[in-house]
Amino acid sequence: MTRVRYALEAFFLGALFLIFRLMPVDVASAVGGAIGRFVGPKMAASRKARRHLQQCLTDMDDAHAKGVIADMWDNLGRVVAEYPHLRYIVANRMTVNGAEHIDAVLASPDKGGVFFSAHFANWELPPIYLHVVKGMDIHSMYRAPNNPFVDQMIHYCRTLRGAIPAWNKSRAGGQGAMKALRAGGSLAILIDQKYNEGINVPFFGMDAMTNPFFVKMAKKFGLPLIPASMVRTKGAHFILNVHPPIHVEGREEDEIIKDAHAMIEEAITQTPSQWIWMHRRWRG
């Protein structure tokens, strides 16, 4: 039964991708947002998202929280609709602040960098920007969906048909990423999902297990650890903010992760509706 369910889910998503691909990007994004806003708040996951939101942003009242969750679903619907248009968005709909930090990495041809971010706005765009616009040898790491058919479809889009190497967050994926960094490549990774074998570093003041892999790679290969955040400004238009590198030399991993969490917390606080509040991010 599980395989049948996976096949049906994949068929439904594939049909949506085809429909969205035939639409202009602004229409697709708007339709996806409308679907997300209509369906999402009715789902049980919204209650968990709202609880997480009000635990983190404690001064937010119920009416405001309800609006933020509705906007979150709008953003998620848009992300789905934008998968067939990722290359176009990068080439035509992105403004970049802090590009000098990317250029500094490119100025060292024998070394790359470790870029980290979280599930902000459309989180699939930064690696594609680094590949398409900057010509960087960028590799990404991701957590694969449980549905292998859905994984294949999303992988096809996020890697531009395989042009960008993408490693699943697994032992084999970690080895592949290390090999790429050793060869002078760069890595893009999202760090805002719970990792039970990770390091406990508070996130919004609550215990959160975080995978230290991104820090280990920066320290191991002597690479800059560069924070980035995405903001959806209007429809399918975005700003990529690339922040100054976090100092890693001679510091403990938990100290570095604390700085990383601080950047993510600030970005979430500024645009709370553009982060996924359903994540099981915290212990317990």
BAMITOR-646901 format. One record per residue (C-alpha): residue number from 1; residue in one letter; x, y, z. Coordinates in steps of 0.02 Angstrom, whole numbers. Layout:
BEGIN
[rec NUM; 'A'; [X; Y; Z]],
...
REM end
This chain:
BEGIN
[rec 1; 'M'; [0; 0; 0]],
[rec 2; 'T'; [141; 119; 37]],
[rec 3; 'R'; [211; 102; -139]],
[rec 4; 'V'; [38; 134; -213]],
[rec 5; 'R'; [19; 290; -105]],
[rec 6; 'Y'; [192; 350; -157]],
[rec 7; 'A'; [147; 323; -340]],
[rec 8; 'L'; [-15; 421; -322]],
[rec 9; 'E'; [73; 564; -233]],
[rec 10; 'A'; [205; 570; -369]],
[rec 11; 'F'; [74; 568; -506]],
[rec 12; 'F'; [-18; 713; -424]],
[rec 13; 'L'; [142; 814; -401]],
[rec 14; 'G'; [200; 777; -578]],
[rec 15; 'A'; [34; 838; -647]],
[rec 16; 'L'; [49; 997; -544]],
[rec 17; 'F'; [228; 1026; -605]],
[rec 18; 'L'; [171; 1007; -785]],
[rec 19; 'I'; [28; 1129; -761]],
[rec 20; 'F'; [139; 1255; -673]],
[rec 21; 'R'; [273; 1237; -807]],
[rec 22; 'L'; [146; 1288; -941]],
[rec 23; 'M'; [101; 1445; -843]],
[rec 24; 'P'; [202; 1607; -839]],
[rec 25; 'V'; [304; 1611; -680]],
[rec 26; 'D'; [200; 1748; -597]],
[rec 27; 'V'; [37; 1658; -633]],
[rec 28; 'A'; [107; 1491; -573]],
[rec 29; 'S'; [173; 1569; -413]],
[rec 30; 'A'; [8; 1657; -378]],
[rec 31; 'V'; [-96; 1500; -410]],
[rec 32; 'G'; [20; 1396; -300]],
[rec 33; 'G'; [6; 1525; -162]],
[rec 34; 'A'; [-183; 1527; -173]],
[rec 35; 'I'; [-190; 1337; -161]],
[rec 36; 'G'; [-72; 1338; -12]],
[rec 37; 'R'; [-171; 1474; 76]],
[rec 38; 'F'; [-336; 1382; 47]],
[rec 39; 'V'; [-279; 1206; 95]],
[rec 40; 'G'; [-138; 1230; 221]],
[rec 41; 'P'; [-227; 1315; 368]],
[rec 42; 'K'; [-354; 1173; 370]],
[rec 43; 'M'; [-219; 1041; 398]],
[rec 44; 'A'; [-171; 973; 569]],
[rec 45; 'A'; [9; 1030; 540]],
[rec 46; 'S'; [-50; 1210; 557]],
[rec 47; 'R'; [-86; 1184; 741]],
[rec 48; 'K'; [93; 1126; 769]],
[rec 49; 'A'; [161; 1270; 665]],
[rec 50; 'R'; [60; 1397; 764]],
[rec 51; 'R'; [118; 1322; 929]],
[rec 52; 'H'; [301; 1333; 875]],
[rec 53; 'L'; [276; 1510; 814]],
[rec 54; 'Q'; [204; 1572; 977]],
[rec 55; 'Q'; [335; 1480; 1079]],
[rec 56; 'C'; [474; 1570; 984]],
[rec 57; 'L'; [396; 1741; 957]],
[rec 58; 'T'; [311; 1755; 1125]],
[rec 59; 'D'; [242; 1931; 1101]],
[rec 60; 'M'; [136; 1881; 951]],
[rec 61; 'D'; [-52; 1879; 982]],
[rec 62; 'D'; [-171; 1748; 912]],
[rec 63; 'A'; [-235; 1853; 768]],
[rec 64; 'H'; [-60; 1896; 709]],
[rec 65; 'A'; [-4; 1715; 725]],
[rec 66; 'K'; [-152; 1655; 622]],
[rec 67; 'G'; [-105; 1777; 484]],
[rec 68; 'V'; [77; 1723; 487]],
[rec 69; 'I'; [29; 1539; 469]],
[rec 70; 'A'; [-85; 1579; 322]],
[rec 71; 'D'; [56; 1676; 240]],
[rec 72; 'M'; [176; 1531; 274]],
[rec 73; 'W'; [61; 1414; 176]],
[rec 74; 'D'; [50; 1543; 38]],
[rec 75; 'N'; [240; 1543; 26]],
[rec 76; 'L'; [249; 1353; 27]],
[rec 77; 'G'; [121; 1341; -112]],
[rec 78; 'R'; [223; 1465; -213]],
[rec 79; 'V'; [382; 1364; -186]],
[rec 80; 'V'; [299; 1209; -259]],
[rec 81; 'A'; [235; 1306; -409]],
[rec 82; 'E'; [405; 1384; -440]],
[rec 83; 'Y'; [502; 1220; -456]],
[rec 84; 'P'; [483; 1215; -646]],
[rec 85; 'H'; [541; 1398; -657]],
[rec 86; 'L'; [695; 1400; -544]],
[rec 87; 'R'; [823; 1442; -679]],
[rec 88; 'Y'; [715; 1583; -746]],
[rec 89; 'I'; [688; 1657; -574]],
[rec 90; 'V'; [874; 1656; -537]],
[rec 91; 'A'; [914; 1742; -702]],
[rec 92; 'N'; [775; 1872; -694]],
[rec 93; 'R'; [697; 1891; -523]],
[rec 94; 'M'; [838; 1897; -396]],
[rec 95; 'T'; [931; 2040; -314]],
[rec 96; 'V'; [1089; 1997; -217]],
[rec 97; 'N'; [1161; 2090; -69]],
[rec 98; 'G'; [1336; 2044; -10]],
[rec 99; 'A'; [1397; 1972; -175]],
[rec 100; 'E'; [1573; 2021; -125]],
[rec 101; 'H'; [1577; 1872; -5]],
[rec 102; 'I'; [1542; 1756; -152]],
[rec 103; 'D'; [1674; 1843; -257]],
[rec 104; 'A'; [1801; 1818; -118]],
[rec 105; 'V'; [1773; 1630; -130]],
[rec 106; 'L'; [1790; 1634; -319]],
[rec 107; 'A'; [1953; 1731; -301]],
[rec 108; 'S'; [2032; 1575; -221]],
[rec 109; 'P'; [2027; 1452; -367]],
[rec 110; 'D'; [2097; 1307; -265]],
[rec 111; 'K'; [1972; 1326; -122]],
[rec 112; 'G'; [1784; 1339; -104]],
[rec 113; 'G'; [1670; 1392; 36]],
[rec 114; 'V'; [1532; 1323; 144]],
[rec 115; 'F'; [1369; 1419; 124]],
[rec 116; 'F'; [1230; 1385; 249]],
[rec 117; 'S'; [1052; 1445; 262]],
[rec 118; 'A'; [879; 1387; 315]],
[rec 119; 'H'; [709; 1356; 235]],
[rec 120; 'F'; [678; 1540; 196]],
[rec 121; 'A'; [564; 1599; 55]],
[rec 122; 'N'; [615; 1488; -92]],
[rec 123; 'W'; [767; 1400; -19]],
[rec 124; 'E'; [808; 1309; -182]],
[rec 125; 'L'; [871; 1466; -268]],
[rec 126; 'P'; [1042; 1506; -189]],
[rec 127; 'P'; [1138; 1352; -256]],
[rec 128; 'I'; [1063; 1381; -428]],
[rec 129; 'Y'; [1117; 1564; -422]],
[rec 130; 'L'; [1294; 1514; -374]],
[rec 131; 'H'; [1300; 1390; -518]],
[rec 132; 'V'; [1210; 1486; -656]],
[rec 133; 'V'; [1260; 1666; -622]],
[rec 134; 'K'; [1426; 1648; -532]],
[rec 135; 'G'; [1488; 1491; -619]],
[rec 136; 'M'; [1537; 1414; -452]],
[rec 137; 'D'; [1572; 1229; -429]],
[rec 138; 'I'; [1434; 1215; -300]],
[rec 139; 'H'; [1368; 1055; -221]],
[rec 140; 'S'; [1213; 1050; -112]],
[rec 141; 'M'; [1154; 938; 28]],
[rec 142; 'Y'; [972; 899; 60]],
[rec 143; 'R'; [859; 786; 160]],
[rec 144; 'A'; [767; 671; 40]],
[rec 145; 'P'; [578; 654; 53]],
[rec 146; 'N'; [514; 485; 109]],
[rec 147; 'N'; [431; 461; -61]],
[rec 148; 'P'; [570; 409; -182]],
[rec 149; 'F'; [468; 457; -336]],
[rec 150; 'V'; [438; 632; -268]],
[rec 151; 'D'; [623; 641; -223]],
[rec 152; 'Q'; [669; 606; -404]],
[rec 153; 'M'; [556; 743; -471]],
[rec 154; 'I'; [615; 875; -348]],
[rec 155; 'H'; [796; 821; -374]],
[rec 156; 'Y'; [774; 845; -562]],
[rec 157; 'C'; [717; 1025; -535]],
[rec 158; 'R'; [835; 1079; -395]],
[rec 159; 'T'; [989; 1013; -487]],
[rec 160; 'L'; [939; 1084; -657]],
[rec 161; 'R'; [929; 909; -731]],
[rec 162; 'G'; [1085; 851; -641]],
[rec 163; 'A'; [1197; 1001; -677]],
[rec 164; 'I'; [1218; 1038; -490]],
[rec 165; 'P'; [1277; 889; -386]],
[rec 166; 'A'; [1161; 863; -238]],
[rec 167; 'W'; [1200; 746; -94]],
[rec 168; 'N'; [1072; 667; 19]],
[rec 169; 'K'; [1105; 693; 205]],
[rec 170; 'S'; [1176; 521; 237]],
[rec 171; 'R'; [1344; 441; 268]],
[rec 172; 'A'; [1372; 417; 81]],
[rec 173; 'G'; [1314; 595; 47]],
[rec 174; 'G'; [1434; 664; 177]],
[rec 175; 'Q'; [1578; 571; 96]],
[rec 176; 'G'; [1529; 640; -74]],
[rec 177; 'A'; [1523; 817; -6]],
[rec 178; 'M'; [1693; 798; 76]],
[rec 179; 'K'; [1767; 736; -87]],
[rec 180; 'A'; [1697; 887; -177]],
[rec 181; 'L'; [1768; 1008; -48]],
[rec 182; 'R'; [1936; 922; -53]],
[rec 183; 'A'; [1938; 952; -241]],
[rec 184; 'G'; [1906; 1138; -221]],
[rec 185; 'G'; [1717; 1140; -235]],
[rec 186; 'S'; [1593; 1232; -125]],
[rec 187; 'L'; [1446; 1169; -23]],
[rec 188; 'A'; [1272; 1239; 8]],
[rec 189; 'I'; [1175; 1166; 154]],
[rec 190; 'L'; [1018; 1203; 256]],
[rec 191; 'I'; [1043; 1184; 443]],
[rec 192; 'D'; [870; 1211; 518]],
[rec 193; 'Q'; [808; 1032; 534]],
[rec 194; 'K'; [823; 923; 688]],
[rec 195; 'Y'; [967; 799; 692]],
[rec 196; 'N'; [955; 679; 838]],
[rec 197; 'E'; [1141; 637; 835]],
[rec 198; 'G'; [1192; 819; 828]],
[rec 199; 'I'; [1248; 951; 952]],
[rec 200; 'N'; [1123; 1029; 1071]],
[rec 201; 'V'; [1130; 1217; 1041]],
[rec 202; 'P'; [981; 1325; 1091]],
[rec 203; 'F'; [874; 1393; 950]],
[rec 204; 'F'; [753; 1531; 1004]],
[rec 205; 'G'; [805; 1486; 1181]],
[rec 206; 'M'; [749; 1304; 1170]],
[rec 207; 'D'; [855; 1147; 1154]],
[rec 208; 'A'; [885; 1105; 971]],
[rec 209; 'M'; [991; 963; 903]],
[rec 210; 'T'; [1091; 1026; 756]],
[rec 211; 'N'; [1201; 932; 633]],
[rec 212; 'P'; [1377; 1005; 651]],
[rec 213; 'F'; [1431; 941; 479]],
[rec 214; 'F'; [1436; 1115; 401]],
[rec 215; 'V'; [1552; 1176; 539]],
[rec 216; 'K'; [1662; 1022; 531]],
[rec 217; 'M'; [1687; 1045; 345]],
[rec 218; 'A'; [1735; 1228; 361]],
[rec 219; 'K'; [1860; 1188; 499]],
[rec 220; 'K'; [1929; 1031; 416]],
[rec 221; 'F'; [1967; 1113; 248]],
[rec 222; 'G'; [2000; 1290; 310]],
[rec 223; 'L'; [1853; 1363; 214]],
[rec 224; 'P'; [1749; 1519; 245]],
[rec 225; 'L'; [1582; 1482; 329]],
[rec 226; 'I'; [1460; 1599; 245]],
[rec 227; 'P'; [1281; 1630; 305]],
[rec 228; 'A'; [1145; 1670; 179]],
[rec 229; 'S'; [960; 1711; 190]],
[rec 230; 'M'; [821; 1727; 62]],
[rec 231; 'V'; [677; 1850; 64]],
[rec 232; 'R'; [525; 1845; -50]],
[rec 233; 'T'; [487; 2027; -87]],
[rec 234; 'K'; [334; 2011; -199]],
[rec 235; 'G'; [265; 1864; -295]],
[rec 236; 'A'; [410; 1774; -378]],
[rec 237; 'H'; [540; 1909; -340]],
[rec 238; 'F'; [677; 1880; -212]],
[rec 239; 'I'; [825; 1954; -121]],
[rec 240; 'L'; [973; 1843; -77]],
[rec 241; 'N'; [1069; 1914; 71]],
[rec 242; 'V'; [1246; 1846; 86]],
[rec 243; 'H'; [1321; 1888; 255]],
[rec 244; 'P'; [1503; 1904; 309]],
[rec 245; 'P'; [1587; 1738; 351]],
[rec 246; 'I'; [1579; 1672; 529]],
[rec 247; 'H'; [1748; 1654; 611]],
[rec 248; 'V'; [1785; 1470; 644]],
[rec 249; 'E'; [1971; 1453; 678]],
[rec 250; 'G'; [2010; 1404; 857]],
[rec 251; 'R'; [1827; 1401; 909]],
[rec 252; 'E'; [1719; 1259; 975]],
[rec 253; 'E'; [1583; 1190; 864]],
[rec 254; 'D'; [1441; 1238; 981]],
[rec 255; 'E'; [1502; 1419; 986]],
[rec 256; 'I'; [1500; 1428; 797]],
[rec 257; 'I'; [1328; 1349; 785]],
[rec 258; 'K'; [1266; 1475; 913]],
[rec 259; 'D'; [1319; 1615; 795]],
[rec 260; 'A'; [1236; 1524; 649]],
[rec 261; 'H'; [1075; 1506; 747]],
[rec 262; 'A'; [1079; 1691; 790]],
[rec 263; 'M'; [1082; 1737; 605]],
[rec 264; 'I'; [938; 1620; 567]],
[rec 265; 'E'; [836; 1683; 716]],
[rec 266; 'E'; [858; 1863; 659]],
[rec 267; 'A'; [803; 1822; 481]],
[rec 268; 'I'; [651; 1725; 543]],
[rec 269; 'T'; [601; 1866; 661]],
[rec 270; 'Q'; [606; 1991; 518]],
[rec 271; 'T'; [497; 1885; 401]],
[rec 272; 'P'; [416; 1748; 507]],
[rec 273; 'S'; [292; 1698; 371]],
[rec 274; 'Q'; [435; 1644; 257]],
[rec 275; 'W'; [501; 1503; 368]],
[rec 276; 'I'; [427; 1328; 389]],
[rec 277; 'W'; [358; 1322; 566]],
[rec 278; 'M'; [303; 1139; 552]],
[rec 279; 'H'; [480; 1071; 571]],
[rec 280; 'R'; [509; 961; 723]],
[rec 281; 'R'; [656; 1072; 765]],
[rec 282; 'W'; [661; 1060; 954]],
[rec 283; 'R'; [693; 919; 1076]],
[rec 284; 'G'; [532; 850; 1149]],
REM end
